[in-house]
Amino acid sequence: MKLLTAAIKAGLPSLYSQEQVSDPIVHCKFFTSWTNWTWFVTEGEERDDDFLFFGFVIGHEEELGYFCLSELESIEGPCGLKIECDLYFEPGPLSEVVARFKGEPVTPIQNLTDES
């Protein structure tokens, strides 16, 4: 299955468009089925011959950052598993999306990466 569909691409705000928003909207979610890595996409746009995303990544650490489509498509897990797009993902503010994902109460955006 294609990670970046035309519908997702059309619905994504361009990079930096939510830069001044304290709790940006997450528009899609990518994940690995063989680990806990998850990418919550808030923005994205075509760059050169690739597509550059910005969002919140949960992996070894939790951080806001950039990642590109070619990187996601190149990752291969056991038995050829690939990163998937969550077809049932419901967009929403980043703090609410991450809280839902972790099964926690809604946390203000500034506390998303706190270790406490």
Beta strands, then each sheet from edge to edge (+ up, - down):
strand 1: 25-26
strand 2: 28-31
strand 3: 38-47
strand 4: 50-58
strand 5: 62-68
strand 6: 84-85
strand 7: 92-93
sheet 1: 1+ 7-
sheet 2: 5+ 4- 3+ 2- 6+
end
